[in-house]
Amino acid sequence: MIHTATISEFPHSVDHAFNRVFTEHQAPVLRTAYRMTGNWPDAEDIAQQVFIRLHRNGLDFPNHAALASWLYRVTVNLCMDQFRSSREMVSVPELPSLARSSESELIREQEKAQLMAALAQLAPRERAAIVLREIEGLSTAEVAEILGSTPGTVRSQGAHAMAHLQAILSGERG
């Protein structure tokens, strides 16, 4: 996760409002970045960049929805920038926990790893549509605004991506 130490890197004039926004939104930003990049170090770097940009730009948003939309848009755009610059995603597998208490936890972790591997095979915009709509639970209109497209395009990308994911996952299991 993003370490609280990153807040201390900002000037001491950081107000209570920024700290509240950071605390409230760091988990969704980090989850989205992780699901887009496929690894925690890159996700943490991107999340940190998102909050640095927020701090520089200020909190002048008309409402909470506009702020959340801006955070998702910046997160996705930074992930897309990374895809363009690297073209090859380097994934560091998560180490298994020593505290696994049951077979169901192991199965859950394997399924999560399969999903992350399948997501990594999608085109960046398809991955963004799936992560934001299906995993983060945003509305189609919100996803369209974040991605700078239309709701119809988001639905189309989502449907295509879901079909692609199903094909990948059924191929891995079969």
Contacts in CASP RR format, 6 or more apart in sequence:
PFRMAT RR
TARGET T0000
AUTHOR 0000-0000-0000
METHOD contacts of the structure
MODEL  1
MIHTATISEFPHSVDHAFNRVFTEHQAPVLRTAYRMTGNWPDAEDIAQQV
FIRLHRNGLDFPNHAALASWLYRVTVNLCMDQFRSSREMVSVPELPSLAR
SSESELIREQEKAQLMAALAQLAPRERAAIVLREIEGLSTAEVAEILGST
PGTVRSQGAHAMAHLQAILSGERG
1 26 0 8 1.000
1 27 0 8 1.000
1 30 0 8 1.000
1 44 0 8 1.000
2 26 0 8 1.000
2 30 0 8 1.000
2 44 0 8 1.000
2 47 0 8 1.000
2 48 0 8 1.000
2 51 0 8 1.000
6 48 0 8 1.000
6 51 0 8 1.000
7 14 0 8 1.000
7 19 0 8 1.000
7 22 0 8 1.000
10 18 0 8 1.000
10 52 0 8 1.000
10 55 0 8 1.000
14 55 0 8 1.000
17 59 0 8 1.000
18 54 0 8 1.000
18 55 0 8 1.000
18 58 0 8 1.000
18 59 0 8 1.000
21 54 0 8 1.000
21 59 0 8 1.000
21 67 0 8 1.000
22 51 0 8 1.000
25 67 0 8 1.000
25 68 0 8 1.000
25 71 0 8 1.000
26 47 0 8 1.000
26 51 0 8 1.000
28 68 0 8 1.000
28 71 0 8 1.000
28 72 0 8 1.000
28 136 0 8 1.000
29 47 0 8 1.000
29 50 0 8 1.000
29 51 0 8 1.000
29 71 0 8 1.000
29 72 0 8 1.000
29 75 0 8 1.000
30 43 0 8 1.000
30 44 0 8 1.000
30 47 0 8 1.000
31 135 0 8 1.000
31 136 0 8 1.000
32 72 0 8 1.000
32 75 0 8 1.000
32 76 0 8 1.000
32 79 0 8 1.000
32 131 0 8 1.000
32 132 0 8 1.000
32 136 0 8 1.000
33 42 0 8 1.000
33 43 0 8 1.000
33 44 0 8 1.000
33 46 0 8 1.000
33 47 0 8 1.000
33 50 0 8 1.000
33 75 0 8 1.000
33 78 0 8 1.000
33 79 0 8 1.000
34 40 0 8 1.000
34 43 0 8 1.000
35 116 0 8 1.000
35 119 0 8 1.000
35 127 0 8 1.000
35 131 0 8 1.000
35 135 0 8 1.000
36 43 0 8 1.000
36 46 0 8 1.000
36 75 0 8 1.000
36 76 0 8 1.000
36 79 0 8 1.000
36 124 0 8 1.000
36 127 0 8 1.000
36 128 0 8 1.000
36 131 0 8 1.000
37 43 0 8 1.000
37 46 0 8 1.000
37 79 0 8 1.000
37 82 0 8 1.000
37 89 0 8 1.000
38 89 0 8 1.000
38 91 0 8 1.000
38 116 0 8 1.000
38 119 0 8 1.000
38 120 0 8 1.000
39 89 0 8 1.000
39 90 0 8 1.000
39 91 0 8 1.000
39 92 0 8 1.000
40 92 0 8 1.000
40 94 0 8 1.000
41 92 0 8 1.000
42 82 0 8 1.000
46 75 0 8 1.000
46 78 0 8 1.000
46 79 0 8 1.000
46 82 0 8 1.000
47 75 0 8 1.000
49 78 0 8 1.000
50 71 0 8 1.000
50 74 0 8 1.000
50 75 0 8 1.000
50 78 0 8 1.000
53 74 0 8 1.000
54 70 0 8 1.000
54 71 0 8 1.000
54 74 0 8 1.000
59 67 0 8 1.000
61 67 0 8 1.000
61 70 0 8 1.000
65 142 0 8 1.000
69 142 0 8 1.000
69 145 0 8 1.000
69 146 0 8 1.000
72 132 0 8 1.000
72 136 0 8 1.000
72 138 0 8 1.000
72 142 0 8 1.000
72 146 0 8 1.000
73 145 0 8 1.000
73 146 0 8 1.000
73 147 0 8 1.000
73 148 0 8 1.000
76 128 0 8 1.000
76 132 0 8 1.000
76 146 0 8 1.000
76 147 0 8 1.000
79 124 0 8 1.000
79 128 0 8 1.000
80 124 0 8 1.000
80 125 0 8 1.000
80 128 0 8 1.000
83 89 0 8 1.000
83 124 0 8 1.000
89 120 0 8 1.000
91 116 0 8 1.000
91 120 0 8 1.000
93 113 0 8 1.000
94 109 0 8 1.000
94 113 0 8 1.000
96 109 0 8 1.000
97 105 0 8 1.000
97 109 0 8 1.000
100 106 0 8 1.000
100 109 0 8 1.000
114 169 0 8 1.000
114 172 0 8 1.000
114 173 0 8 1.000
115 165 0 8 1.000
115 169 0 8 1.000
117 172 0 8 1.000
118 165 0 8 1.000
118 168 0 8 1.000
118 169 0 8 1.000
118 172 0 8 1.000
119 127 0 8 1.000
119 130 0 8 1.000
119 131 0 8 1.000
119 165 0 8 1.000
120 127 0 8 1.000
121 164 0 8 1.000
121 168 0 8 1.000
122 130 0 8 1.000
122 161 0 8 1.000
122 164 0 8 1.000
122 165 0 8 1.000
123 161 0 8 1.000
125 147 0 8 1.000
125 157 0 8 1.000
126 157 0 8 1.000
126 158 0 8 1.000
126 160 0 8 1.000
126 161 0 8 1.000
126 164 0 8 1.000
127 161 0 8 1.000
128 143 0 8 1.000
128 146 0 8 1.000
128 147 0 8 1.000
129 143 0 8 1.000
129 147 0 8 1.000
129 154 0 8 1.000
129 157 0 8 1.000
129 158 0 8 1.000
129 161 0 8 1.000
130 158 0 8 1.000
130 161 0 8 1.000
130 162 0 8 1.000
130 165 0 8 1.000
132 138 0 8 1.000
132 142 0 8 1.000
132 143 0 8 1.000
132 146 0 8 1.000
132 147 0 8 1.000
133 139 0 8 1.000
133 140 0 8 1.000
133 143 0 8 1.000
133 154 0 8 1.000
133 158 0 8 1.000
134 158 0 8 1.000
134 162 0 8 1.000
138 146 0 8 1.000
140 151 0 8 1.000
140 152 0 8 1.000
140 154 0 8 1.000
140 155 0 8 1.000
141 151 0 8 1.000
143 154 0 8 1.000
144 150 0 8 1.000
144 151 0 8 1.000
144 152 0 8 1.000
144 153 0 8 1.000
144 154 0 8 1.000
147 153 0 8 1.000
147 154 0 8 1.000
149 157 0 8 1.000
END
